Amino acid sequence: MKIIEHEKGTLPKVRVWYQHVLCQHCDNAPCIAAAKNGAIYKRSDGLVIIDPVKSVGQKQLVAACPYGAIYWNDALNIPQKCTGCAHILDGKAGIPSAYPLTVPMCVEACHTSCITFGEEADLQDLISQAEVLHPEYGTKPRVYYLNTPKMFIAGAVYDVKADEYLEGAAVSATDLETGAVYAAQTDSFGDFWLENVDANHSFTVNIALAGYLPKTVQAYTGKDVNLGEIALLPKG
């Protein structure tokens, strides 16, 4: 498993989030199609396994995985990846019976319980809220992700005459393609964040605060949007 650090936005509206990427145990796994002599196979329980004997010398299997989840072991001359801890699930981990494990080691080791493992039928409530990595690959992965951050529109609102940031301004963004409306209020630093907006859409952003003239700006979410500092003029 590898951890990928993602940065979103531009200074000073930046967020960092982390995503764990492992073998996706795909139903339509490209690595299986690229393997010779049946060196990679899918078990009846859904785990995709590399045979360490049949896969000797098959370095092409590293490039076959679009998720970058297969690694080359120079010392053994074989490709390797996450096995889903199949040996543990099969009861062949050599662990004393007083300490039985029934889940992969990453699940057992994660003290924040951010990884869940089990039968899909038992996890449908979670899966219905989740998504897969790169569905456009057509690999039909069996690893699902919850709460993946989406695009945001952010900025700050200030009083152009008093030269101070404004708290409590109402900010709304209307998606010009879907009509969806996203709303937020500025905090004590004048900042606002409009979360989980659709990518590659155009928005009209309206800012309003009692005692000030309203302001309208445009935004396009080809990437996370930092509208910067937006000045409001006091009425009169």
C-alpha positions in Angstrom: 0.0 0.0 0.0 1.2 3.5 -0.8 0.0 6.8 0.6 -0.4 9.6 -1.9 -0.4 13.2 -0.8 -2.8 15.5 -2.7 -2.7 19.3 -2.7 -5.8 21.3 -3.6 -6.2 25.0 -4.3 -3.7 27.8 -4.4 -2.2 29.9 -1.6 -3.6 30.9 0.8 -6.6 28.6 0.1 -4.9 25.3 0.2 -5.9 21.9 1.5 -3.9 18.7 1.7 -5.4 15.2 1.9 -4.1 11.7 1.8 -5.2 8.7 -0.2 -4.1 5.1 0.3 -3.7 3.1 -3.0 -3.3 -0.6 -3.1 -4.2 -3.4 -5.5 -7.9 -2.7 -6.4 -8.6 -6.5 -6.9 -10.4 -5.7 -10.1 -13.0 -7.9 -11.7 -11.6 -6.9 -15.1 -8.0 -6.8 -14.0 -5.5 -5.7 -16.8 -2.7 -7.5 -15.0 -4.4 -10.9 -15.4 -4.8 -10.2 -19.2 -1.1 -9.2 -19.4 0.2 -12.2 -17.4 1.7 -15.3 -19.1 1.1 -18.9 -18.0 -1.7 -17.9 -15.6 0.8 -16.0 -13.4 -2.0 -13.8 -12.0 -5.4 -15.2 -11.1 -8.5 -14.1 -9.2 -9.7 -16.2 -6.3 -13.3 -17.1 -5.7 -13.4 -14.6 -2.8 -12.4 -11.8 -5.1 -8.7 -11.4 -4.3 -6.3 -11.1 -7.2 -3.1 -13.0 -6.5 0.3 -13.1 -8.2 1.9 -16.6 -8.4 5.5 -16.0 -7.2 6.8 -19.0 -9.3 4.9 -18.5 -12.5 5.6 -14.7 -12.5 9.4 -14.9 -12.4 10.8 -12.5 -15.0 7.4 -11.0 -16.0 8.4 -7.4 -15.5 5.7 -6.3 -18.0 3.1 -6.8 -15.2 4.3 -3.7 -13.4 3.2 -1.5 -16.3 0.0 -3.5 -16.7 -1.6 -2.0 -13.6 -3.1 1.4 -14.3 -3.1 2.2 -10.5 0.6 1.6 -10.1 -0.1 -1.0 -7.5 2.4 -3.7 -8.7 6.1 -3.3 -7.8 9.2 -5.1 -9.1 11.4 -7.1 -6.7 14.9 -7.1 -8.2 16.2 -9.5 -5.7 13.6 -12.2 -6.4 13.0 -11.2 -10.1 9.2 -11.1 -9.6 6.4 -8.6 -9.5 4.7 -8.1 -6.1 1.6 -6.3 -4.7 -1.0 -6.4 -2.0 -2.4 -9.9 -1.6 -5.3 -8.8 0.6 -3.4 -10.8 3.2 -4.8 -14.0 1.7 -2.6 -16.1 3.9 -4.2 -14.6 7.0 -7.7 -15.1 5.6 -6.8 -18.7 4.9 -5.5 -19.3 8.4 -1.9 -19.9 7.2 -0.2 -16.8 8.7 1.6 -18.8 11.4 -0.1 -16.7 14.1 -0.7 -18.4 17.5 -4.4 -19.4 17.8 -4.6 -17.2 20.9 -4.3 -14.2 18.6 -6.5 -15.1 15.6 -6.8 -12.6 12.7 -9.7 -12.7 10.3 -8.9 -9.4 8.4 -5.9 -8.1 6.5 -3.1 -6.6 8.5 -3.8 -3.1 7.4 -7.3 -3.3 8.8 -6.0 -4.8 12.0 -3.3 -2.1 12.4 -5.4 1.0 11.7 -6.3 2.5 15.0 -8.7 5.0 13.5 -10.7 2.3 11.6 -10.4 4.1 8.3 -10.2 0.8 6.5 -13.0 -1.7 6.4 -12.9 -5.3 5.0 -15.6 -7.8 4.5 -18.2 -9.3 2.2 -19.8 -6.8 -0.2 -23.2 -8.0 0.7 -22.6 -6.9 4.3 -21.1 -3.6 3.3 -23.7 -2.3 0.9 -24.7 0.6 3.0 -21.2 1.9 2.9 -20.6 1.0 -0.7 -23.7 2.8 -1.8 -22.1 6.1 -0.5 -18.6 5.3 -1.9 -16.8 5.5 -5.3 -14.0 3.7 -7.0 -10.7 5.0 -8.3 -10.7 5.9 -12.0 -14.0 4.3 -13.1 -13.0 5.3 -16.7 -10.4 2.6 -16.7 -13.2 0.0 -16.9 -11.4 -2.4 -14.6 -14.3 -2.9 -12.2 -12.3 -2.4 -9.0 -13.4 -3.9 -5.7 -11.9 -1.3 -3.4 -14.2 1.6 -2.6 -13.5 5.1 -1.2 -15.6 7.2 1.1 -15.4 11.0 1.5 -13.0 11.7 -1.4 -12.7 15.5 -1.5 -14.3 17.2 -4.4 -13.8 20.7 -5.9 -14.2 23.8 -3.8 -14.7 27.5 -4.5 -13.0 29.7 -1.8 -12.2 33.3 -1.2 -12.2 36.1 1.4 -14.5 39.1 1.7 -13.4 42.5 3.1 -14.6 46.1 3.6 -12.7 48.1 1.0 -13.0 51.4 3.0 -12.3 50.1 6.5 -9.7 47.7 5.1 -10.9 44.9 7.3 -12.3 41.4 6.7 -16.0 40.9 7.0 -17.6 38.1 9.1 -21.1 36.7 8.4 -21.4 37.6 4.7 -23.7 35.2 2.8 -21.9 33.6 -0.1 -23.8 31.4 -2.7 -22.7 29.8 -5.9 -25.2 28.8 -8.6 -24.1 26.0 -11.0 -25.0 27.4 -14.4 -25.3 23.8 -15.8 -27.3 22.0 -13.1 -28.9 24.9 -11.2 -27.5 23.5 -7.9 -26.9 26.2 -5.3 -24.0 26.0 -2.7 -24.0 28.3 0.3 -21.6 29.4 3.0 -20.9 32.3 5.4 -17.6 34.1 5.9 -15.9 33.4 9.2 -14.1 35.8 11.5 -11.2 36.0 9.0 -13.6 36.8 6.2 -12.9 33.4 4.6 -15.5 31.2 2.9 -15.4 27.7 1.4 -18.1 26.3 -1.0 -17.5 22.6 -0.7 -18.0 19.6 -3.1 -19.0 21.5 -6.2 -19.0 19.8 -9.6 -15.8 19.9 -11.6 -15.6 21.6 -15.0 -18.8 23.7 -14.4 -19.4 27.4 -14.5 -20.8 29.2 -11.5 -22.2 32.6 -10.6 -21.0 33.6 -7.1 -23.1 36.1 -5.1 -21.9 37.8 -1.9 -24.3 39.8 0.3 -24.0 41.4 3.7 -26.3 43.9 5.4 -25.1 47.5 5.0 -23.0 46.6 1.9 -23.6 46.6 -1.8 -23.9 43.1 -3.1 -21.2 41.6 -5.3 -21.3 39.0 -8.1 -18.3 37.2 -9.6 -17.9 34.3 -12.0 -16.0 31.0 -11.4 -15.1 27.9 -13.4 -14.1 24.7 -11.7 -11.5 23.4 -14.1 -9.6 23.1 -10.8 -10.2 24.2 -7.2 -11.0 27.9 -7.3 -9.5 30.6 -5.1 -11.3 33.8 -5.9 -8.9 35.8 -3.7 -10.0 38.8 -1.8 -13.4 40.2 -2.8 -14.1 43.8 -1.8 -17.5 45.0 -0.7 -18.5 48.7 -0.6 -20.6 50.1 2.2 -24.0 51.4 1.1 -24.2 55.2 0.9 
